[in-house]
């Protein structure tokens, strides 16, 4: 019986590792499905300049392609969602269908001990899982706030389960802050994105 369990664990682990390697290798290849006109977009906001950088990025994107938009900020962040609402209010497509503003638990607060952060990280992962199942975005835009870690972890798991329909057509973009600081670098990044993924 112990041999059977050992063989089962080895085969399962091998298949899981093979799937993860395959997903990572395929993520750099162009997306051939360009039939969708609208891509539901999850925008992760953060404090300390992350929100301003993300709004800067969104201001040069074609908003009608990336709709509906779902904005997420940490539950303890009082300013980011307000800034996103102001941004959405000044768009030409006022009241865009489906634009939503949500909050998510943080994995770890600033100054929180690492021991207690285990529980809050598990809570954040559970909340991220619930939001990702509810939203099922095609695109995730984030530029480094700690709030995005559980969301990106769940998105990667969904991408690995793509054949089951969970991560179907999900594209993940993680932007470092440098890309969001000037419109020139944003436009260059968007041009490379379009040539890579259509």
N, C-alpha and C positions, 0 to 999 in steps of 0.2 A: 504494500500500500504506500509506503514512504517513497518508493521508486516512482510510482505513478504520479504522486503529488509533485515530486521533484521534476519529472519530465514535463508535466503540465505547466509548472511555473517557468521553466526554461523556455518552452515554446511560446507561452503567453508573453513573456518579457521580450523575446526575440521579435515577435510580431508587433508589439507595441513600439519598440525601438525602431524597427523598420518603417512603420507608419510615420513616426515623428521625423525620421530622416527624409522620407519621401515628401512630406508636407513642407519641410524647410527647403528642400531642393527645388520644389515646384513654385515656391513663393516668389522667386525672382523672375519667373517666366511670364511673358505677356498673357493677359486675360483675353481670351478669344471671344467671350460673350459680350458683345457690345449692343445687344438688342434692347437692353433696358434703358429707358429714357430718364428714369428717376432712380436714384440710389439713396435709400434711407441711410442717414448719416448720424452717427453718435459723436458728439463733440464733448470732450472731457475738459473741463475748465479747472483752473487752480489759482491759488493766490500767489502773491509775490511776483507779479509780472506775467505769469503764464496766461492769464485771461486776456491781457492786452495784446500779447503776441498772437493768440488764437483769433481774436477779433480782427487783427491786422491780416492774418491769413484768409479768414472768411470774407473779408471785404473785397478781395480780388478774385475770388472763386465764382464760378457760374452757379448762383444759388438755385436756379431752377433744376439743375442736374442733381444737386445734393439735397433732395427733399423727400420726405419730411426730415426735419432736423430735430434731434433730441439733445438737449444740453444737460450735462450732469456736472454737479459740483459737490464738494464735500459737505456733509451735514453741518459742519461748524463754519463753513465759509458763507458769510452773509452778503458779500459784495458781488461775487462772480455772476450769479444768476441775474442779478439786477442789471449788470452791464450787458449781458446777453439779451435781456428783454428790451433794453434801450436800442441795441443793435438791430434786433428784429423789427422793432417799431419803425425805424427809419428806412428799412428796405422798401423797394418799390412794390414788392408782393406782400403788402401789409396783411397780417393775419394769415400767413401761409398755412395751408391745410396741414394739420398734424404736428406743427411745431410744439414741442413740450419741454418743460423745464423740470428737472428732477434733482433730488439730492441722494447721496450715497454715503454710507458709513466709511470712515477712514480706516485704513489698516493700522495706522499708528499716528497718534498725535505728536506734535513737536514736544520733546522732553519726556515722553512716555517711556517707561522702562521696557526693555526687550522681553522680559518675562511676561508682563501683562499684555504685551502686544500680540502674543500668540492667540489669545482669545479674541481680541478685536480684529485680528487678521482673518480668523475663521468666520467671524460674523460678517466682515466686509466681503469675503469670497461668496458666502451664501447670498448676500444681498446683490452682489454683482451677477451671480448666476440667475437670480430671479429677474433682474432687469434685462439681462441678455436674452433670456427666453421670451420675455414680454416684447422687447423691441426688435430683436433679430436684425441688427443693422448690416448693411452691405459694406459700409465704410466706417472706420473708427479714426477720428482725428484727435490726437493728443500730443502734447509737447513737453511731457516730462513731469507733471505733478504726481506726487505719490498716490493720489486718488486713482490714477489710471492703472496701477499695478494689478489689482484684482480683476478689473475689466479686461485688460490685455491677457491675463492668465486664463480667464474663462473663454475669451475669444480664441486663444490658441487651442484650447481643449476642443472647442466646437469645430475649429478648422481640421483638427485631427479626426473628428467624427463626421467629416463632410459627407461621406457616402450615406450616412444615415439621415441626411437632410438638415441637421442642426446648423452646420456651418455653410450651408449652400450659398455659394457666390459671395462669401464674406471676404472682404479685402481689409487688411489692417495696415494702417499707416501710422507710424510713430515718428513724430517730427521732433527733432531737437530744437532747442530755443534759437539757435543761430539761423535756422531757416525762416523763422517767423519775425525777425527783427527788421528787415528791410523789404520793401516791395519788389526790388530787383531780384533778390534771392528767392522770394516766394514765386515770382513769375517764372524764373529759371527752373525751380523745383516742379511747378505745375506742368511746364512744357515737357520735362523729362518724364513726369508721371504719365502724361497723355501718350507719349510715344511708347512707353513701356506697357501700359495697361489699356490703351485705347480710350 
